[in-house]
Structures are given as structure tokens and as C-alpha cells.
Amino acid sequence: MAYTSSLHLSKHLLLPRAHRGRHPSSRSPSFVPAARVNGAPHVNGQASKSPNGKVQINGGDGKKSGAVNGHGKKGPPGVLNGKTHLVNGGHDRIHLSVSTGPGGQDGAGLRVAYQGAPGAYSEFAAKTALPGCETVPCRAFADALAAVDRGVVDRAILPVESTMEGTALRNYDLLLRHDLVVAQEINLFVHYCLLAMPGVRAAEVRRVISHPMALAHCGRALARLGVDRQPVEDTAGAVEMLRSNMMLDTAAIASPRAADLYGLDVLAHGLQDESWNVTRFLLLSRPPSPVELPADADAKTSMVVAHRGGSMAVVLKVLSAFSSRGINMSKLEIINNEGGGGAGELRPPVMILDTGARGAPTLRSFPHVLYVDCEGAADDPLVRDAIKEIEKFAVFVRVLGCYAADTNVYDLQ
């Protein structure tokens, strides 16, 4: 029976480290101000900024002022009388900090391809990771990767996993088909807003459009608002459609900056059902990686291990290869496509580009694949020895990249 399971051994999406500060040559992007309740700004339960430049999730200041997802004083959900209101009543669940500055690498002169229209979350992630970069919208993820292959852009950015969906996007599989390397990672706090044409009141909204995943993430809030849902290609595309067609009975779920870019009103902040909604993005480039790791940097190595059978035995051997050398793993995902997807549905094998094949790189198919992230650089003697041990029993091993580990979670607010 086919299955996909993921084991995340570190809490890099749940317990972010303190942000190291802003890049001296970058400026924070301009965003729509957060909703105000009783005069105090709170976005998705975030209190006002503390002296260290961070914001607190879910009313981390301990006060009972209004907040999103019910964190703080309770009140009616949704939007009332056409004014911004906060939704999803409940109790405090998380008290963590997120970083609000840029990701630290200078992106001046770099072009980064992303899937979606201007204002997409992927574009914000790119601009946060590489302040000053030029972003290039693409219709599909495959188009963004192809743009890097052809040298049209310097990087492509892909969302690969989230705290709400796991690895449902399956963009790792897309990455494996290309001769690209992971150059950087970034974790982005996803904050959903309800956007409408200027002057439109909440009572006039009959339909909400957005990416299917965004609609699913905001299911409870939309049910309370009593609106129809229509999926479209992406969140920013929904905003573009709303604006270009002057849709007065429709709202879109997107980011607050999308409202700023397209001149729309924010009817509600924090529509997501779960307050802690973080997506991990990878920035990809042509090999070799253009990013040099400082000697004192916390490095991370990503790889794929393919095999033909005996899935659990291989998993145990991979774990042993790292644990025997004291190497921590931050990700272990198992893909087993042998035997179909249930109910007679056959799932295709994972296709991996063998970049070390003689002659031209060759696509190879494997029914069993492990995605592995470990701490340490690929040229570290211990990591190198662990990879050599894995190569002895695995059919195929490919290192996807070695890059600086960034455990910060960046917020667009």
C-alpha cells in the first residue's frame, strides 16, 4: 500500500531562534497596518512590538486586548458594520516570537522566479530572504525551475512544507527532476486576510475566492461568514481577478501586502483556522551553490536516498549512519509508492535526475525515496562519512544542497 509519512526531528518550525538583526542595506517592505481593537494593533494575536524588534504570537504580552483567533478578549467573529474585525474565537494556545526583519542575504542584482501573480506569498518570501532582489512571476512551479535552468533568473523559490499541510505540495518531487541545488531556506508566517474592493461592506460579500489550500486553511472562518467558496490558481491571482473584474459581491483571501499592492480594503485579519501557520520555502540555483557558508555558520545538508525495497530496514540504516556519528537530523520523510495509492489507484514512482550519470544527466525512477535534512555541512568529515555509509546500501544518493540553517520564522506584518 502506498503511503507518505514525514518525521520532523527538530522543532525549527515551532521554536524559532531569536532573529539576528536586520540587514544593513535593506529596508522592510510596506504593508497594510494591522487591525486595531480598542486602539491597540494586533495581527493574528500579535501584540505591539517589543524592544527587541519581535512581535508576540497570540497576544504574547499577556493582556486581554482584542486579537485574532480569539486570543484575548472574545467577541463576535467576522466583520461587523463594514469594519475590520478579528475572527476565530478561542483561547491562547501559543506564545512564541517571530522575526520581522529581512533574511540577512543581500539580493541586490538577483532575479528570483516564483509561482503566482505579484503579491503572492512566495514573492514575499523571496523578498524577505533576499532583500533588494527582482522577483519574476511564473504561471507554474515548473516554469520557475525552468527559468533557472535556462539562466533567465538566478534563483527560484518553492514552498515545500507547512505546519498545516505537511509536504502536501510535493514540490520536492519537482525539484528532483532538475539539476538545481538548495542555496537557502526561509520560514514564513502565513497571515490570511479577507480583501474586497474599496467601499464594499462585509454584508455585501456573497463569495470568496482564493487558492484551494487558503480556502481550506480558513474553513471555519468562512463557514461563520456564510459565503460561497471558489478555488482559483493562487492567492495573488484571486486578488488580481477581483480587481480587474471589479467584483463587488466577492472577496479574496490573500496577504495584507496584496491589499496594499492592488488597492483593496482589508475586511478581516487572521482568517486562518490555526494561529500558527508557517510555510518553509527553499531557494534554488544552478550548481554549484553561489552562497558561501561562513566558517561559523550553522549549516544544513539536504539529500535524497532512493532504494528498491525493504523500506523500514533502509530507514533504520539511515538513522544509524547519522546517530552513530552524533549528527542530528531535522527532517526524515518517507515516500513509498510501491503497490498503488489504495482503491486500485496506482501511484507513479518518484523520478530523480541522476546528475552523476555518464554522459548527459538521466532521469531514473524509484518506488521508495527518503528525504533527509541533517545538521552540518556536506564537506564536514562526519557528514561525508555518513553519506558514504548510506551509499553502500542505498541504490542512489543525491545531495540536494548545503546551506545555512535558518530557524527564524519571518512575519510580513
Secondary structure as UniProt FT lines:
FT   STRAND          3..7
FT   TURN            12..14
FT   TURN            24..25
FT   STRAND          36..37
FT   TURN            38..39
FT   STRAND          40..41
FT   TURN            44..45
FT   TURN            51..52
FT   STRAND          55..56
FT   TURN            57..58
FT   TURN            60..61
FT   HELIX           68..70
FT   TURN            81..82
FT   STRAND          85..86
FT   STRAND          97..99
FT   TURN            108..109
FT   STRAND          111..115
FT   TURN            118..119
FT   HELIX           121..129
FT   TURN            131..132
FT   STRAND          134..138
FT   HELIX           141..149
FT   TURN            150..151
FT   STRAND          155..162
FT   TURN            163..165
FT   TURN            167..169
FT   HELIX           171..176
FT   STRAND          181..189
FT   STRAND          193..196
FT   TURN            198..199
FT   HELIX           202..204
FT   STRAND          207..210
FT   HELIX           212..217
FT   HELIX           219..225
FT   STRAND          228..231
FT   HELIX           235..244
FT   TURN            245..246
FT   STRAND          250..254
FT   HELIX           256..262
FT   STRAND          265..269
FT   STRAND          278..285
FT   TURN            295..296
FT   STRAND          299..307
FT   HELIX           311..323
FT   TURN            324..326
FT   STRAND          329..336
FT   TURN            338..339
FT   TURN            343..344
FT   STRAND          350..354
FT   TURN            355..356
FT   STRAND          362..366
FT   STRAND          368..375
FT   TURN            378..379
FT   HELIX           381..393
FT   STRAND          396..404
FT   STRAND          409..411
//
